[in-house]
Amino acid sequence: MLKGISPVISPELIKIIMEMGHGDELVIADGNFPAASVAQRLVRADGVGGPALLDAILQLFPLDPYVERPVSLMAVVPGDPYKPVIWDEYRNMILKFEPGFKDFEYVERFAFYERAKKAFAVLASSEMALYANLILKKGVITG
């Protein structure tokens, strides 16, 4: 345990996010996501939901200010009537840490999988909400 570091941030996760550079992407995957089959580097966060992980990560992780949409979501499959209420929770959490955040990029399901295969790491959560997958693009620390 460290002061100021959330207990949901494992030693493995802190190492991963510290190794990431500007433009690298981190996937926060929900419990249904095929994390093990797509990840170059898989980090498990068993028992932890997406919002808790996002909150803890954004305390340490700058989003890329040089791209229009530094956070991507898996878009709802056309014809699926599901409305992901978790997206509002994610938006509010991002705005807490990144007041200039405008909106998400919505990525088609299979395109999201392909992008996840190229991500620096995939963080497998136990989030049960559907369409609760995010991709965070790392920014820079200035000053």
Contact map, one row per residue, 1 for C-alpha under 8 A:
11101010000000000000000000000000000000000000000000000000000000000000000000000000000000000000000000000000000000000000000000000000000000000000000
11111000000000000000000000000000000000000000000000000000000000000000000000000000000000000000000000000000000000000000000000000000000000000000000
11111000000000000000000000000000000000000000000000000000000000000000000000000000000000000000000000000000000000000000000000000000000000000000000
01111100000000000000000000000000000000000000000000000000000000000000000000000000000000000000000000000000000000000000000000000000000000000000000
11111110100000000000000000000000000000000000000000000001000000000000000000000000000000000000000000000000000000000000000000000000000000000000000
00011111100000000000000000000000000000000000000000000001000000000000000000000000000000000000000000000000000000000000000000000000000000000000000
10001111110000000000000000000000000000000000000000000000000000000000000000000000000000000000000000000000000000000000000000000000000000000000000
00000111110000000000000000000000000000000000100100011001000000000000000000000000000000000000000000000000000000000000000000000000000000000000000
00001111111011000000000000000000000000000000000000001001100000000000000000000000000000000000000000000000000000000000000000000000000000000000000
00000011111111000000000000000000000000000000100000000000000000000000000000000000000000000000000000000000000000000000000000000000000000000000000
00000000111111100000000000000000000000000000000000000000000000000000000000000000000000000000000000000000000000000000000000000000000000000000000
00000000011111110000000000000000000000000010000000000000000000000000000000000000000000000000000000000000000000000000000000000000000000000000000
00000000111111111000000000000000000000000010000000000000000000000000000000000000000000000000000000000000000000000000000000000000000000000000000
00000000111111111100000000000000000000000000000000000000000000000000000000000000000000000000000000000000000000000000000000000000000000000000000
00000000001111111110000000000000000000000000000000000000000000000000000000000000000000000000000000000000000000000000000000000000000000000000000
00000000000111111111000000000000000000000000000000000000000000000000000000000000000000000000000000000000000000000000000010000000000000000000000
00000000000011111111000000000000000000000000000000000000000010000000000000000000000000000000000000000000000000000000000000000000000000000000000
00000000000001111111100000000000000000000000000000000000000000000000000000000000000000000000000000000000000000000000000000000000000000000000000
00000000000000111111100000000000000000000000000000000000000000000000000000000000000000000000000000000000000000000000000000000000000000000000000
00000000000000011111110110000000000000000000000000000000000000000000000000000000000000000000000000000000000000000000000100000000000000000100000
00000000000000000111111100000000000000000000000000000000000000000000000000000000000000000000000000000000000000000000000000000000000000000111000
00000000000000000001111100000000000000000000000000000000000000010000000000000000000000000000000000000000000000000000000000000000000000001111000
00000000000000000000111110000000000000000000000000000000000000010000000000000000000000000000000000000000000000000000000000000000000000001110000
00000000000000000001111111000000000000000000000000000000000000000000000000000000000000000000000000000000000000000000001100000000000000001100000
00000000000000000001001111100000000000000000000000000000000000000000000000000000000000000000000000000000000000000000001110000000000000111100000
00000000000000000000000111110000000000000000000000000000000000000000000000000000000000000000000000000000000000000000001111100000000000111100000
00000000000000000000000011111000000000000000000000000000000000000000000000000000000000000000000000000000000000000001001011100000000011110000000
00000000000000000000000001111100000000000000000001001100000000000000000000000000000000000000000000000000000000000000000001111000000011110000000
00000000000000000000000000111111101000000000000001000000000000000000000000000000000000000000000000000000000000000000000001111010000111000000000
00000000000000000000000000011111100000000000000011000000000000000000000000000000000000000000000000000000000000000000000000011111111110000000000
00000000000000000000000000001111100000000000000000000000000000000000000000000000000000000000000000000000000000000000000000011111000000000000000
00000000000000000000000000001111110000000000000000000000000000000000000000000000000000000000000000000000000000000000000000000001010000000000000
00000000000000000000000000001111111000000000000000000000000000000000000000000000000000000000000000000000000000000000000000010000000010000000000
00000000000000000000000000000001111111000000000000000000000000000000000000000000000000000000000000000000000000000000000000000000000000000000000
00000000000000000000000000001000111111100100000000000000000000000000000000000000000000000000000000000000000000000000000001110000000000000000000
00000000000000000000000000000000011111100100000000000000000000000000000000000000000000000000000000000000000000000000000000000000000000000000000
00000000000000000000000000000000011111100000000000000000000000000000000000000000000000000000000000000000000000000000000000000000000000000000000
00000000000000000000000000000000011111110000000000000000000000000000000000000000000000000000000000000000000000001101100000000000000000000000000
00000000000000000000000000000000001111111100000000000000000000000000000000000000000000000000000000000000000000000001111011000000000000000000000
00000000000000000000000000000000000001111100000000000000000000000000000000000000000000000000000000000000000000000000111111000000000000000000000
00000000000000000000000000000000000000111110000000000000000000000000000000000000000000000000000000000000000000000000000111000000000000000000000
00000000000000000000000000000000001100111111000000000000000000000000000000000000000000000000000000000000000000000000000011110000000000000000000
00000000000110000000000000000000000000001111100000000000000000000000000000000000000000000000000000000000000000000000000011110000000000000000000
00000000000000000000000000000000000000000111110000000000000000000000000000000000000000000000000000000000000000000000000000111000000000000000000
00000001010000000000000000000000000000000011111100000000000000000000000000000000000000000000000000000000000000000000000000111100000000000000000
00000000000000000000000000000000000000000001111100000000000000000000000000000000000000000000000000000000000000000000000000011100000000000000000
00000000000000000000000000000000000000000000111110000000000000000000000000000000000000000000000000000000000000000000000000001100000000000000000
00000001000000000000000000000000000000000000111111011000000000000000000000000000000000000000000000000000000000000000000000001110000000000000000
00000000000000000000000000000100000000000000001111111000000000000000000000000000000000000000000000000000000000000000000000001111000000000000000
00000000000000000000000000011100000000000000000111111100000000000000000000000000000000000000000000000000000000000000000000001110000110000000000
00000000000000000000000000000000000000000000000011111110000000000000000000000000000000001100100000000000000000000000000000000000000000000000000
00000001000000000000000000000000000000000000000111111111000000000000000000000000000000000000000000000000000000000000000000000000000000000000000
00000001100000000000000000010000000000000000000111111111100000000000000000000000000000000000000000000000000000000000000000001000000000000000000
00000000000000000000000000010000000000000000000001111111110000000000000000000000000000000100100000000000000000000000000000000000000000000000000
00000000000000000000000000000000000000000000000000111111111000000000000000000000000000000000110000000000000000000000000000000000000000000000000
00001101100000000000000000000000000000000000000000011111111100000000000000000000000000000000000000000000000000000000000000000000000000000000000
00000000100000000000000000000000000000000000000000001111111110000000000000000000000000000000000000000000000000000000000000000000000000000000000
00000000000000000000000000000000000000000000000000000111111111000000000000000000000000000000010010000000000000000000000000000000000000000000000
00000000000000000000000000000000000000000000000000000011111110000000000000000000000000000000000010000000000000000000000000000000000000000000000
00000000000000000000000000000000000000000000000000000001111111000000000000000000000000000000000000000000000000000000000000000000000000000000000
00000000000000001000000000000000000000000000000000000000111111100000000000000000000000000000000000000000000000000000000000000000000000000110000
00000000000000000000000000000000000000000000000000000000010111110000000000000000000000000000000000000000000000000000000000000000000000000111100
00000000000000000000000000000000000000000000000000000000000011111000011000000000000000000000000001000000000000000000000000000000000000011111000
00000000000000000000011000000000000000000000000000000000000001111110010000000000000000000000000000000000000000000000000000000000000000001111000
00000000000000000000000000000000000000000000000000000000000000111111010000000000000000000000000000000000000000000000000000000000000000000011000
00000000000000000000000000000000000000000000000000000000000000011111000000000000000000000000000000000000000000000000000000000000000000000010000
00000000000000000000000000000000000000000000000000000000000000011111110000000000000000000000000000000000000000000000000000000000000000000000000
00000000000000000000000000000000000000000000000000000000000000001111110000000000000000000000000000000000000000000000000000000000000000000000000
00000000000000000000000000000000000000000000000000000000000000000011111100000000000000000000000000000111100000000000000000000000000000000000000
00000000000000000000000000000000000000000000000000000000000000111011111100000000000000000000000000000001100000000000000000000000000000111100000
00000000000000000000000000000000000000000000000000000000000000100000111110000000000000000000000000000011100000000000000000000000000001111000000
00000000000000000000000000000000000000000000000000000000000000000000111111000000000000000000000000000001111000000000000000000000000001110000000
00000000000000000000000000000000000000000000000000000000000000000000001111100000000000000000000000000001111000000000000000000000001111100000000
00000000000000000000000000000000000000000000000000000000000000000000000111110000000000000000000000000000011110010000000000000000001111000000000
00000000000000000000000000000000000000000000000000000000000000000000000011111000000000000000000000000000011110000000000000000000001000000000000
00000000000000000000000000000000000000000000000000000000000000000000000001111101010000000000000000000000000110000000000000000000001000000000000
00000000000000000000000000000000000000000000000000000000000000000000000000111111000000000000000000000000000110000000000000000000000000000000000
00000000000000000000000000000000000000000000000000000000000000000000000000011111000000000000000000000000000000000000000000000000000000000000000
00000000000000000000000000000000000000000000000000000000000000000000000000001111100000000000000000000000000000000000000000000000000000000000000
00000000000000000000000000000000000000000000000000000000000000000000000000011111110000000000000000000000000000000000000000000000000000000000000
00000000000000000000000000000000000000000000000000000000000000000000000000000011111000000000000000000000000000000000000000000000000000000000000
00000000000000000000000000000000000000000000000000000000000000000000000000010001111100000000000000000000000000000000000000000000000000000000000
00000000000000000000000000000000000000000000000000000000000000000000000000000000111110000000000000000000000000000000000000000000000000000000000
00000000000000000000000000000000000000000000000000000000000000000000000000000000011111100000000000000000000000000000000000000000111100000000000
00000000000000000000000000000000000000000000000000000000000000000000000000000000001111111000000000000000000000000000000000000000000000000000000
00000000000000000000000000000000000000000000000000000000000000000000000000000000000111111100000000000000000000000000000000000000100100000000000
00000000000000000000000000000000000000000000000000000000000000000000000000000000000111111110000000000000000000000000000000000000000100000000000
00000000000000000000000000000000000000000000000000000000000000000000000000000000000011111111000000000000000000000000000000000000000000000000000
00000000000000000000000000000000000000000000000000100000000000000000000000000000000011111111100000000000000000000000000000000000000000000000000
00000000000000000000000000000000000000000000000000100100000000000000000000000000000001111111110000000000000000000000000000000000000000000000000
00000000000000000000000000000000000000000000000000000000000000000000000000000000000000111111111000000010000000000000000000000000000000000000000
00000000000000000000000000000000000000000000000000000000000000000000000000000000000000011111111100000000000000000000000000000000000000000000000
00000000000000000000000000000000000000000000000000100110000000000000000000000000000000001111111110000000000000000000000000000000000000000000000
00000000000000000000000000000000000000000000000000000010010000000000000000000000000000000111111111101000000000000000000000000000000000000000000
00000000000000000000000000000000000000000000000000000000000000000000000000000000000000000011111111111000000000000000000000000000000000000000000
00000000000000000000000000000000000000000000000000000000000000000000000000000000000000000001111111100000000000000000000000000000000000000000000
00000000000000000000000000000000000000000000000000000000011000000000000000000000000000000000111111100000000000000000000000000000000000000000000
00000000000000000000000000000000000000000000000000000000000000100000000000000000000000000000011111111000000000000000000000000000000000000000000
00000000000000000000000000000000000000000000000000000000000000000000000000000000000000000000011111111000000000000000000000000000000000000000000
00000000000000000000000000000000000000000000000000000000000000000000000000000000000000000000001001111100000000000000000000000000000000000000000
00000000000000000000000000000000000000000000000000000000000000000000000000000000000000000000011001111110000000000000000000000000000000000000000
00000000000000000000000000000000000000000000000000000000000000000000100000000000000000000000000000011111000000000000000000000000000000000000000
00000000000000000000000000000000000000000000000000000000000000000000101000000000000000000010000000001111100000000000000000000000000000000000000
00000000000000000000000000000000000000000000000000000000000000000000111110000000000000000000000000000111110000000000000000000000000000000000000
00000000000000000000000000000000000000000000000000000000000000000000111110000000000000000000000000000011111000000000000000000000000000000000000
00000000000000000000000000000000000000000000000000000000000000000000000111100000000000000000000000000001111100000000000000000000000000000000000
00000000000000000000000000000000000000000000000000000000000000000000000111100000000000000000000000000000111110110000000000000000000000000000000
00000000000000000000000000000000000000000000000000000000000000000000000001111000000000000000000000000000011111110000000000000000000000000000000
00000000000000000000000000000000000000000000000000000000000000000000000001111000000000000000000000000000001111111000000000000000000000000000000
00000000000000000000000000000000000000000000000000000000000000000000000000000000000000000000000000000000000111111100000000000000000000000000000
00000000000000000000000000000000000000000000000000000000000000000000000000000000000000000000000000000000001111111110000000000000000000000000000
00000000000000000000000000000000000000000000000000000000000000000000000001000000000000000000000000000000001111111111000000000000000000000000000
00000000000000000000000000000000000001000000000000000000000000000000000000000000000000000000000000000000000011111111100000000000000000000000000
00000000000000000000000000000000000001000000000000000000000000000000000000000000000000000000000000000000000001111111110000000000000000000000000
00000000000000000000000000000000000000000000000000000000000000000000000000000000000000000000000000000000000000111111111000000000000000000000000
00000000000000000000000000100000000001100000000000000000000000000000000000000000000000000000000000000000000000011111111001000000000000100000000
00000000000000000000000000000000000001110000000000000000000000000000000000000000000000000000000000000000000000001111111000000000000000000000000
00000000000000000000000000000000000000110000000000000000000000000000000000000000000000000000000000000000000000000111111100000000000000000000000
00000000000000000000000111100000000000110000000000000000000000000000000000000000000000000000000000000000000000000011111111000000000000000000000
00000000000000000001000111000000000000011000000000000000000000000000000000000000000000000000000000000000000000000000011111000000000000000000000
00000000000000010000000011100000000000111110000000000000000000000000000000000000000000000000000000000000000000000000001111100000000000000000000
00000000000000000000000001111000001000111110000000000000000000000000000000000000000000000000000000000000000000000001001111110000000000000000000
00000000000000000000000001111000001000000111100000000000000000000000000000000000000000000000000000000000000000000000000011111000000000000000000
00000000000000000000000000011110101000000111110000000000000000000000000000000000000000000000000000000000000000000000000001111100000000000000000
00000000000000000000000000011110000000000001111111001000000000000000000000000000000000000000000000000000000000000000000000111110000000000000000
00000000000000000000000000000110000000000000111111000000000000000000000000000000000000000000000000000000000000000000000000011111000000000000000
00000000000000000000000000001110000000000000000111000000000000000000000000000000000000000000000000000000000000000000000000001111100100000000000
00000000000000000000000000000111000000000000000010000000000000000000000000000000000000000000000000000000000000000000000000000111110100000000000
00000000000000000000000000000100000000000000000000000000000000000000000000000000000101000000000000000000000000000000000000000011111100000000000
00000000000000000000000000000101000000000000000000000000000000000000000000000000000100000000000000000000000000000000000000000001111100000000000
00000000000000000000000000000100000000000000000000000000000000000000000011110000000100000000000000000000000000000000000000000000111110000000000
00000000000000000000000000001100000000000000000001000000000000000000000011000000000101100000000000000000000000000000000000000011111111000000000
00000000000000000000000000111100100000000000000001000000000000000000000011000000000000000000000000000000000000000000000000000000001111100000000
00000000000000000000000000111000000000000000000000000000000000000000001111000000000000000000000000000000000000000000000000000000000111110000000
00000000000000000000000011110000000000000000000000000000000000000000011110000000000000000000000000000000000000000001000000000000000011111000000
00000000000000000000000011110000000000000000000000000000000000100000011100000000000000000000000000000000000000000000000000000000000001111100000
00000000000000000000011111000000000000000000000000000000000000110000011000000000000000000000000000000000000000000000000000000000000000111110000
00000000000000000001111111000000000000000000000000000000000011110000010000000000000000000000000000000000000000000000000000000000000000011111000
00000000000000000000111000000000000000000000000000000000000011111100000000000000000000000000000000000000000000000000000000000000000000001111100
00000000000000000000110000000000000000000000000000000000000001111000000000000000000000000000000000000000000000000000000000000000000000000111110
00000000000000000000000000000000000000000000000000000000000001000000000000000000000000000000000000000000000000000000000000000000000000000011111
00000000000000000000000000000000000000000000000000000000000000000000000000000000000000000000000000000000000000000000000000000000000000000001111
00000000000000000000000000000000000000000000000000000000000000000000000000000000000000000000000000000000000000000000000000000000000000000000111
